[in-house]
Amino acid sequence: MTGPTILEQISAVFGSSPEHIKALVISGAGGAFVRAVYAPESSWRKRAFEGAAGALSAIFLGGVVGHVINMVTDAGTYAYLAGGFIMGEGGIAAVHAVRRKFLGEDAK
């Protein structure tokens, strides 16, 4: 007997996640997609990696941005959607800026 497929497992994990986590994943993927489409990279492979990095930054950093937006606007899930999209699209630039601030100009 075989166990559930990977898609069934992902669906189960995603389905049992809190609403704001689902919002971060969806909006982060949207922001990463926009970033990949408009990226200055000529290579689609590099665009795909930047998109994946944007999605990861949306998941990990978008929650912080979403929480701040929610505190200011009390928008609930929409705040997390906005935070996820912002970090999905601009997360790479934000991470580079923080690294340059703390590690100096040589950090890339």
N, C-alpha and C positions, 0 to 999 in steps of 0.2 A: 504494500500500500504506500502510495506517495503522499507527501505532505502538500500544503498549499503552495501555489506558484508564487514567484516573487511579486507579480502584480497583485495577487490576492493579499499578500502580506503588506505591501505598500498601501493598498486600499484600506486594510484594517487599521494600520497605524494612523493614516491620514484621517480616517473616519472618526477615530477616538480622540483626536487632538482637539485642544481648545480652539474656539472660534478665531481668536487673534493669531494663533499660530498658522491656521489655514490661510488667513488673510495675508500674513507675511510671505508664505510660500507662493501663493498665487500672484500677489502684486510684485514680489521680488523677481519672479520669473518674467513678468511683464516688463519690469524695468531693465532687467538683464537683456531681454530681447531687443528693446529699444537701443540699449548701449551697443549691442552686437551689430545691429543694422547700421547705425550711424558711426561706428568706430572708424577711426582713421587708418586702421590696419588694412593692408591690402590682402593679407592672407585670411581666408575663412577659418583656418585652423586657429589662428591667434584670436580671431573674433569669438570663436566658440569658447576658448579658454577664458577670455575676458568676460563673456556672458556667464559662464559657470562661476567665476570668481565673484561677479556681481550678485548672482543669486545667493551665494554663500554669505556675502556681506549683508545682504538683505535679511537673511534669516538670523544672523548673529547680532548685527548692529541695528537692523530695522526695528527690533523690539524696543531698543532704547529711544530711538527717534520717535517711534509710534507712541511710546509712553509719555514723552515730553509733549507731543502734539495733543494727546488725549488730556493731559493735565491742563493745558491752556484752553482747549476748545470743548472738552467733554463730548467729543464726537464718537467715542466708542470704537467699534470695529473699523469705521472709516479712517480714524487716526492711524491705525495699524496698517491699513491699506496704503495710505499716503506715505508712512514711514518706510514700508517695504519697497514701494516703488522708487522713492528717493534714493534709498540705499542700493537698490538693484541697479539703478541707472548711474548713480554717482558714487557708489561705494568704493570703487577702485581709487578714484581721485581722492576721496576722503581718507582712505587708508594710507595712500602715498603722502598726503599732507601731514598726517599725524606722525608717520615714520620720519619725515624730514624734520619735523619740529623736535622730536625727541632724539633722533639718531644723527642729525646733521644733514647737510646738503648731499652727502655721498649716498644716502639711503635711496634705494630704488624699489 
